[in-house]
Amino acid sequence: MLTRLERYLLQDFPFLHLVIGGFGNTTFLVGSVFFLFPSLERIALWLFVLGSLGMLVGTIGEAFVRHERRSRQQATTSHGQ
């Protein structure tokens, strides 16, 4: 079962995962552009790492949101029968 904080974040702030994923995508894109300049390769590498992490967290969070919604829908339909 979900803790109170997890339930609060999943039910009231599902857009948070979208924002984190968008940050990850943007950071990854900027890192890609920075790789075009040899002097910025180190920064590009770290932007890639941060961007990948942001995309991963956003995707996992969105998966939890969808799972929670599906669980609530199934609970509602099973109680109604």
Buried (B, 14 or more C-beta within 10 A) or exposed (E): EEEEEEEEBBEEEBEBBBEBBBBBBEBBEBBEEBBEEEEBEEBBEEBBEBBBBBBEBBBEBBEBBEEBEEEEEEEEEEEEE
